[in-house]
Amino acid sequence: MTAQGTDSPEHCLTHTPSRPSSAGAGAGVLTVLFSVFQPVSHETLEADVEDEGPAQAADSSNPGDGLPQYRLSEIKNHGPKSSRPWVIFEDKVYDITDWIPAHPGGEVILRAAGGSIEPYWDIFAIHKTPYVREILQQFVVGKIHPDDLEDGRPRMNDIEDPFVSDPTRDPRLRQITAKPCNAETAGEDLAEAFLTPNEVFYVRNHMWVPVIEDTAADAHGITIELPDGDVKTYTVHDLKAKFKQYSVTAVLQCSGNRRRDMTEHANKTNGLQWGPGAISCAKWEGVRLRDVLKDAGLPLDDLPEDAQHVQFSGLEAYGASIPIHSALDPRGDVLLAFKMNDLPLPRDHGFPVRVIVPGTVAARCVKWVSKIVVSDEESDTSWQRRDYKCFGPNETRDLDWDKYKSIQEMPITSAITRARKKSADGNHVEVEGYAYSGGGHEIQRVDVSLDGGKTWDQASLVDDSEQDSGSKAWSWKRWRYEGALPTTTEAAAFVVKATDDAYNTQPQCYKSIYNLRGNLATAWHRVEFDPRKEKGCADS
Ligand code: MTE
């Protein structure tokens, strides 16, 4: 399996430093092995390691290097449920039992147990460092039997594909990477409906899609930890039975939406090269996070000092957080959602329950949520502390990751999703698109130019209010514009920019907002399309 572009190659399958409040794994023998943010020194590693002795007796031994040899079938017995889980790396076998306690996403490393850890390290490329190999080296218990090796490695068909249980995706989605699945909504589908149909709603997965059978959905639990150490668990069934359910229409948008434009018009960026389709809008239904936290015992009227952030963890190890004021705002509509457009959440979008934080970057809307922690700190994942931040155009080296805040509310943006001829000669055109602003700000105006920004006119905003719900303007506005092309020999270039109710508007060019990660590429959206020379339509 080859490494596929994730937004966060620096995130790791190993672990972050244990923090009793967030990780709940503080009792581990290895307090710090490898941090998500920076590798610890070798001295620390050695000091922290306690040798617990050999894992298990071997079936046979290899006199060459003294390491016992194991068949793949034997290694399989040391799967996630075994008392001594093993993994394979290259041609060696490692007993990771003592690695797990220091690993906040313990189950994540267990995904690899009984088989090869390499497909997972392909997802989290940071593991391919000497540090991690050194850590692993301490747990070696044997070698793979030569009969199970091909060119010194376990045969490929004996290595499990972590994505084997992923759902099938609609072919209309524009796939950027298959494993993990990252796929954007086509311009045509963005233009067509206010509520994006579930099958064509963009997908942004950092890892595989966890498997929860339909029959197990109601029993899925979310553990809630409060700053005073109180822990309470609610099953999906409890949440549905105990709390009032709300319906909120909201856009989800990846912070990398339109990153490709920033790359093309400014400079190279790190991350998935999304077009304008890493955004969609849906009706979400679920219970309010605020109500659940209150029931769990968080005193909303007398918040403790250390209640600053609400951290969310997903089943596969993804994690992120939002500030406490967003979580508790009675008009913030933050949901633990079970339904999307009147249907149970599709697997790709978080079945059976996900977080929805309207008006905020979708990276905080954790899917398959299984743990919520109210803490004095942000989530310690790289998705919170590194990936979704913007540095200045010149800040491309030796970055101080703590210098800037993580992205929460989204800035204003707009895009052209479709342009069509309205007359046979192509001189009359219709241009369509979306406009959206974060933080609940309502779009009040969309300006369109058919001559590359020399002259402007206003688009009409589609009235989708009947389908809209929620305490603030969490949805996008679809817009349409019909007009005549300028009588010029120059190629036509359509441009759009929007303005919200706080008079926030989009920057003109990408260079001014360039950042190495290519986040928040919100400059005027421009589409070169001359309907007089083309057949049909342009679909972004
Ligand atoms: N939650 C989990 N558990 N795993 C993920 O990979 N991706 C995040 C967020 N929540 C992610 C997650 C990101 S970066 C985005 S943009 C949105 O989910 C995408 O949501 P969608 O796939 O439902 O469109």
Boltz pocket constraint, residues with backbone or C-beta under 6 A from the ligand:
constraints:
  - pocket:
      binder: B
      contacts: [[A, 201], [A, 202], [A, 203], [A, 204], [A, 205], [A, 206], [A, 207], [A, 252], [A, 253], [A, 254], [A, 255], [A, 313], [A, 314], [A, 315], [A, 316], [A, 318], [A, 319], [A, 348], [A, 349], [A, 350], [A, 362], [A, 363], [A, 364], [A, 365], [A, 366], [A, 367], [A, 368], [A, 369]]
      max_distance: 6.0
